[in-house]
Amino acid sequence: MAVASLSSCSEASCEDTCAGGSGTEPTPAECGDDIAQSDEECDGTDIPADCADFGFDGGTVVCQDCELDTSACINETPDPGSFCEGEAIPLSVPSVTEGVLEEGDPTDGPRSGSFYDLYSVSLTAGQSITVTHVSEAFDPFLYLYDLDGCVELASDDDGAGNLDSLITFTATGDATVLIFATALGGNGAYTLSIATRDAAQVSGPVGGSWSPAGPRLATGPGRAQNAQHLERSRQICECCSRSG
């Protein structure tokens, strides 16, 4: 049995062969071989990370030239307060605004995924307003936020009846209030009305929703009875007027 002596090993090979090594140089990393190694962040389908590792809610990390690319990662929930930074349309008190929720409107508001239009109104301490959001095209939803700190002040779904929204709010100090006119899904035309609270306390007909322009009766399913009720009320009033 031959025994190799140190003198039979070259200086270059003793570090590998005589120490149990292979005697060959390590294979350099090659981008495109689907094996992330050496200083590669990733390689092809070998991606050792996901979007959650970078603080995102979802999406997909892709490998681009052996570097991690997070451009396809997403945050499903908007950052608190970010939607209050949008450009709001200023309104006065009183006012009536005709608007349309449609494709292209932002959807990152308080109801994530729903179209919304953003308005603002400046109030003084003690001032009370009533905001109504009505539509025959969709189920309205209404939010009021304090611009200072983006704090929710109030929200409403069906407070005005007939699926329409209504919020009465009193400012405790001088403030700018943001109004989010949005929906529980769907889009289309709507009317947003702002009235002083004293005026708004003049109630409209049963089944209608009051606005400075007068009562509005929607024509959607289940609302025909409201129209019949109003017509009967009108007939009674006319009868009373004649008999008086």
C-alpha positions as a Markdown table, in Angstrom:
| # | Residue | x | y | z |
|---|---|---|---|---|
| 1 | Met | 0.0 | 0.0 | 0.0 |
| 2 | Ala | 1.7 | 3.2 | -1.1 |
| 3 | Val | 1.6 | 6.1 | 1.3 |
| 4 | Ala | 1.9 | 9.6 | -0.1 |
| 5 | Ser | 4.5 | 11.7 | 1.5 |
| 6 | Leu | 4.3 | 15.5 | 1.9 |
| 7 | Ser | 7.1 | 15.7 | -0.6 |
| 8 | Ser | 4.8 | 14.2 | -3.3 |
| 9 | Cys | 2.2 | 17.0 | -2.8 |
| 10 | Ser | 2.7 | 20.3 | -4.6 |
| 11 | Glu | 2.4 | 23.4 | -2.6 |
| 12 | Ala | -0.8 | 24.3 | -4.4 |
| 13 | Ser | -2.5 | 20.9 | -4.0 |
| 14 | Cys | -1.7 | 20.3 | -0.4 |
| 15 | Glu | -4.3 | 22.8 | 0.8 |
| 16 | Asp | -7.0 | 20.8 | -1.1 |
| 17 | Thr | -6.0 | 17.2 | -1.9 |
| 18 | Cys | -3.9 | 16.5 | 1.2 |
| 19 | Ala | -6.5 | 18.2 | 3.4 |
| 20 | Gly | -9.4 | 16.3 | 1.8 |
| 21 | Gly | -10.4 | 19.0 | -0.7 |
| 22 | Ser | -11.2 | 18.5 | -4.4 |
| 23 | Gly | -8.2 | 20.3 | -5.7 |
| 24 | Thr | -10.4 | 22.4 | -8.0 |
| 25 | Glu | -11.6 | 26.1 | -7.9 |
| 26 | Pro | -15.2 | 26.7 | -6.8 |
| 27 | Thr | -17.7 | 27.2 | -9.6 |
| 28 | Pro | -18.5 | 31.0 | -10.0 |
| 29 | Ala | -22.1 | 32.1 | -9.7 |
| 30 | Glu | -23.9 | 32.3 | -13.0 |
| 31 | Cys | -27.0 | 34.4 | -13.3 |
| 32 | Gly | -29.7 | 32.5 | -15.2 |
| 33 | Asp | -29.0 | 29.0 | -13.9 |
| 34 | Asp | -32.0 | 29.0 | -11.5 |
| 35 | Ile | -29.7 | 28.7 | -8.5 |
| 36 | Ala | -29.3 | 31.6 | -6.1 |
| 37 | Gln | -25.7 | 31.6 | -4.8 |
| 38 | Ser | -22.8 | 33.7 | -3.9 |
| 39 | Asp | -23.8 | 37.4 | -4.1 |
| 40 | Glu | -27.0 | 36.7 | -6.1 |
| 41 | Glu | -30.3 | 37.8 | -4.3 |
| 42 | Cys | -32.2 | 35.4 | -6.5 |
| 43 | Asp | -31.9 | 33.5 | -9.7 |
| 44 | Gly | -34.8 | 32.7 | -12.1 |
| 45 | Thr | -37.3 | 30.7 | -10.1 |
| 46 | Asp | -35.1 | 30.4 | -7.1 |
| 47 | Ile | -36.5 | 33.4 | -5.1 |
| 48 | Pro | -35.8 | 33.1 | -1.3 |
| 49 | Ala | -38.3 | 35.8 | -0.2 |
| 50 | Asp | -41.9 | 36.9 | -0.5 |
| 51 | Cys | -43.8 | 40.2 | -0.2 |
| 52 | Ala | -44.4 | 39.8 | 3.5 |
| 53 | Asp | -40.7 | 39.8 | 4.1 |
| 54 | Phe | -40.7 | 43.4 | 2.8 |
| 55 | Gly | -43.8 | 44.5 | 4.9 |
| 56 | Phe | -46.4 | 44.2 | 2.1 |
| 57 | Asp | -49.9 | 42.5 | 2.5 |
| 58 | Gly | -49.7 | 40.5 | -0.7 |
| 59 | Gly | -48.5 | 40.3 | -4.3 |
| 60 | Thr | -45.5 | 38.5 | -5.8 |
| 61 | Val | -41.7 | 39.1 | -5.6 |
| 62 | Val | -40.1 | 38.6 | -9.0 |
| 63 | Cys | -36.4 | 38.0 | -9.9 |
| 64 | Gln | -34.9 | 40.6 | -12.3 |
| 65 | Asp | -31.3 | 40.1 | -13.3 |
| 66 | Cys | -30.7 | 38.1 | -10.1 |
| 67 | Glu | -32.0 | 40.9 | -8.0 |
| 68 | Leu | -35.3 | 40.9 | -6.0 |
| 69 | Asp | -38.0 | 43.1 | -7.5 |
| 70 | Thr | -40.9 | 44.1 | -5.2 |
| 71 | Ser | -42.8 | 46.3 | -7.6 |
| 72 | Ala | -45.6 | 43.7 | -7.9 |
| 73 | Cys | -46.1 | 43.6 | -4.1 |
| 74 | Ile | -49.3 | 45.4 | -2.8 |
| 75 | Asn | -50.8 | 46.7 | 0.4 |
| 76 | Glu | -54.5 | 45.6 | 0.5 |
| 77 | Thr | -55.4 | 48.0 | 3.3 |
| 78 | Pro | -54.6 | 51.7 | 2.8 |
| 79 | Asp | -52.3 | 53.3 | 5.2 |
| 80 | Pro | -54.3 | 55.0 | 8.0 |
| 81 | Gly | -54.7 | 58.7 | 7.0 |
| 82 | Ser | -53.4 | 58.4 | 3.5 |
| 83 | Phe | -56.8 | 58.9 | 1.9 |
| 84 | Cys | -57.3 | 62.2 | 3.7 |
| 85 | Glu | -54.4 | 63.6 | 1.7 |
| 86 | Gly | -56.4 | 63.6 | -1.6 |
| 87 | Glu | -57.6 | 66.8 | -3.2 |
| 88 | Ala | -61.0 | 67.7 | -1.8 |
| 89 | Ile | -63.6 | 69.8 | -3.5 |
| 90 | Pro | -64.6 | 72.6 | -1.1 |
| 91 | Leu | -68.4 | 73.1 | -0.5 |
| 92 | Ser | -70.4 | 75.7 | 1.3 |
| 93 | Val | -73.3 | 75.6 | 3.7 |
| 94 | Pro | -75.9 | 75.2 | 2.4 |
| 95 | Ser | -75.2 | 73.6 | -0.9 |
| 96 | Val | -76.4 | 70.9 | -3.3 |
| 97 | Thr | -73.9 | 69.0 | -5.4 |
| 98 | Glu | -74.6 | 66.6 | -8.3 |
| 99 | Gly | -71.9 | 64.0 | -8.7 |
| 100 | Val | -71.1 | 60.7 | -10.4 |
| 101 | Leu | -69.2 | 57.7 | -9.0 |
| 102 | Glu | -67.5 | 56.2 | -12.0 |
| 103 | Glu | -64.5 | 54.2 | -13.3 |
| 104 | Gly | -61.3 | 56.1 | -12.7 |
| 105 | Asp | -62.4 | 57.5 | -9.3 |
| 106 | Pro | -60.2 | 56.6 | -6.3 |
| 107 | Thr | -61.0 | 53.4 | -4.4 |
| 108 | Asp | -58.5 | 53.7 | -1.5 |
| 109 | Gly | -60.9 | 55.5 | 0.9 |
| 110 | Pro | -62.5 | 54.4 | 4.2 |
| 111 | Arg | -64.4 | 51.7 | 2.3 |
| 112 | Ser | -61.4 | 50.1 | 0.5 |
| 113 | Gly | -62.4 | 49.0 | -3.0 |
| 114 | Ser | -65.4 | 51.3 | -3.4 |
| 115 | Phe | -65.4 | 54.4 | -5.6 |
| 116 | Tyr | -65.6 | 57.7 | -3.8 |
| 117 | Asp | -65.6 | 61.5 | -4.3 |
| 118 | Leu | -63.9 | 63.7 | -1.7 |
| 119 | Tyr | -65.4 | 67.0 | -0.5 |
| 120 | Ser | -64.5 | 69.4 | 2.3 |
| 121 | Val | -66.5 | 72.0 | 4.3 |
| 122 | Ser | -65.2 | 74.5 | 6.8 |
| 123 | Leu | -67.2 | 74.9 | 10.0 |
| 124 | Thr | -67.0 | 77.2 | 13.0 |
| 125 | Ala | -67.3 | 76.1 | 16.7 |
| 126 | Gly | -70.9 | 75.1 | 17.5 |
| 127 | Gln | -72.0 | 75.0 | 13.9 |
| 128 | Ser | -74.4 | 72.1 | 13.1 |
| 129 | Ile | -74.9 | 70.6 | 9.6 |
| 130 | Thr | -76.9 | 67.8 | 8.1 |
| 131 | Val | -75.3 | 66.0 | 5.1 |
| 132 | Thr | -77.4 | 63.7 | 2.9 |
| 133 | His | -76.1 | 61.4 | 0.2 |
| 134 | Val | -78.8 | 60.0 | -2.1 |
| 135 | Ser | -78.8 | 58.0 | -5.3 |
| 136 | Glu | -81.1 | 55.9 | -7.4 |
| 137 | Ala | -78.2 | 54.1 | -9.0 |
| 138 | Phe | -76.5 | 52.6 | -6.0 |
| 139 | Asp | -76.6 | 52.2 | -2.2 |
| 140 | Pro | -74.9 | 55.3 | -0.9 |
| 141 | Phe | -72.5 | 55.4 | 2.1 |
| 142 | Leu | -71.3 | 58.5 | 3.8 |
| 143 | Tyr | -68.2 | 59.3 | 5.9 |
| 144 | Leu | -67.2 | 62.5 | 7.8 |
| 145 | Tyr | -63.5 | 62.8 | 8.7 |
| 146 | Asp | -61.6 | 65.5 | 10.6 |
| 147 | Leu | -58.8 | 66.8 | 8.3 |
| 148 | Asp | -56.6 | 67.3 | 11.3 |
| 149 | Gly | -55.3 | 63.8 | 12.0 |
| 150 | Cys | -57.6 | 62.1 | 9.6 |
| 151 | Val | -60.0 | 60.9 | 12.4 |
| 152 | Glu | -63.4 | 59.5 | 11.6 |
| 153 | Leu | -66.1 | 61.7 | 13.0 |
| 154 | Ala | -69.2 | 59.8 | 11.7 |
| 155 | Ser | -70.5 | 57.4 | 9.1 |
| 156 | Asp | -73.9 | 56.3 | 7.9 |
| 157 | Asp | -75.5 | 53.8 | 5.5 |
| 158 | Asp | -79.3 | 54.2 | 5.6 |
| 159 | Gly | -80.0 | 57.1 | 7.9 |
| 160 | Ala | -82.0 | 59.0 | 5.3 |
| 161 | Gly | -84.2 | 56.1 | 4.6 |
| 162 | Asn | -84.6 | 54.3 | 1.2 |
| 163 | Leu | -81.0 | 53.2 | 1.4 |
| 164 | Asp | -79.8 | 56.8 | 1.4 |
| 165 | Ser | -77.3 | 58.2 | 3.9 |
| 166 | Leu | -77.6 | 61.1 | 6.4 |
| 167 | Ile | -75.3 | 62.5 | 9.0 |
| 168 | Thr | -76.0 | 65.3 | 11.4 |
| 169 | Phe | -72.8 | 66.8 | 12.9 |
| 170 | Thr | -71.9 | 69.6 | 15.3 |
| 171 | Ala | -68.4 | 71.1 | 15.3 |
| 172 | Thr | -66.9 | 71.4 | 18.7 |
| 173 | Gly | -64.3 | 73.9 | 17.4 |
| 174 | Asp | -63.3 | 75.6 | 14.1 |
| 175 | Ala | -62.5 | 72.7 | 11.8 |
| 176 | Thr | -62.3 | 71.5 | 8.2 |
| 177 | Val | -64.4 | 68.4 | 7.7 |
| 178 | Leu | -63.9 | 65.9 | 4.9 |
| 179 | Ile | -66.9 | 64.3 | 3.3 |
| 180 | Phe | -66.4 | 60.9 | 1.6 |
| 181 | Ala | -69.4 | 60.2 | -0.8 |
| 182 | Thr | -69.0 | 56.5 | -1.5 |
| 183 | Ala | -71.1 | 53.4 | -2.0 |
| 184 | Leu | -71.7 | 49.9 | -0.7 |
| 185 | Gly | -70.7 | 48.8 | -4.2 |
| 186 | Gly | -71.7 | 50.0 | -7.6 |
| 187 | Asn | -71.5 | 53.5 | -9.2 |
| 188 | Gly | -73.6 | 56.1 | -10.9 |
| 189 | Ala | -75.2 | 59.5 | -10.3 |
| 190 | Tyr | -75.9 | 60.9 | -6.8 |
| 191 | Thr | -76.8 | 64.1 | -5.0 |
| 192 | Leu | -74.9 | 65.4 | -2.0 |
| 193 | Ser | -76.7 | 68.0 | 0.1 |
| 194 | Ile | -75.4 | 70.1 | 3.0 |
| 195 | Ala | -77.9 | 72.1 | 5.2 |
| 196 | Thr | -77.8 | 73.9 | 8.5 |
| 197 | Arg | -79.2 | 71.7 | 11.2 |
| 198 | Asp | -82.0 | 74.1 | 12.0 |
| 199 | Ala | -83.2 | 74.0 | 8.4 |
| 200 | Ala | -82.8 | 70.3 | 8.2 |
| 201 | Gln | -85.1 | 69.7 | 11.1 |
| 202 | Val | -88.0 | 70.6 | 8.9 |
| 203 | Ser | -88.8 | 67.0 | 8.1 |
| 204 | Gly | -89.8 | 65.8 | 4.6 |
| 205 | Pro | -92.6 | 63.4 | 3.7 |
| 206 | Val | -92.6 | 59.9 | 5.1 |
| 207 | Gly | -90.3 | 57.7 | 2.9 |
| 208 | Gly | -88.6 | 60.7 | 1.3 |
| 209 | Ser | -85.2 | 62.2 | 2.2 |
| 210 | Trp | -85.0 | 66.0 | 2.8 |
| 211 | Ser | -82.6 | 68.2 | 0.9 |
| 212 | Pro | -82.6 | 72.0 | 0.4 |
| 213 | Ala | -84.2 | 71.4 | -3.0 |
| 214 | Gly | -87.1 | 69.5 | -1.4 |
| 215 | Pro | -88.1 | 65.9 | -1.0 |
| 216 | Arg | -86.7 | 63.3 | -3.3 |
| 217 | Leu | -88.5 | 60.0 | -3.8 |
| 218 | Ala | -86.4 | 57.3 | -5.4 |
| 219 | Thr | -87.9 | 55.0 | -7.9 |
| 220 | Gly | -86.1 | 51.8 | -7.0 |
| 221 | Pro | -87.8 | 48.5 | -5.9 |
| 222 | Gly | -90.1 | 48.8 | -2.8 |
| 223 | Arg | -90.5 | 52.5 | -3.1 |
| 224 | Ala | -93.8 | 52.7 | -5.0 |
| 225 | Gln | -95.6 | 52.5 | -1.7 |
| 226 | Asn | -94.0 | 55.7 | -0.6 |
| 227 | Ala | -95.4 | 57.5 | -3.6 |
| 228 | Gln | -98.8 | 56.1 | -2.9 |
| 229 | His | -98.6 | 57.3 | 0.7 |
| 230 | Leu | -97.6 | 60.8 | -0.4 |
| 231 | Glu | -100.5 | 61.0 | -2.9 |
| 232 | Arg | -103.0 | 59.9 | -0.3 |
| 233 | Ser | -101.6 | 62.5 | 2.1 |
| 234 | Arg | -101.9 | 65.2 | -0.5 |
| 235 | Gln | -105.5 | 64.3 | -1.2 |
| 236 | Ile | -106.3 | 64.4 | 2.6 |
| 237 | Cys | -104.7 | 67.9 | 2.8 |
| 238 | Glu | -106.7 | 69.2 | -0.2 |
| 239 | Cys | -109.9 | 67.9 | 1.4 |
| 240 | Cys | -109.1 | 69.6 | 4.7 |
| 241 | Ser | -108.4 | 72.8 | 2.9 |
| 242 | Arg | -111.8 | 72.8 | 1.1 |
| 243 | Ser | -113.7 | 71.9 | 4.3 |
| 244 | Gly | -111.9 | 74.6 | 6.2 |
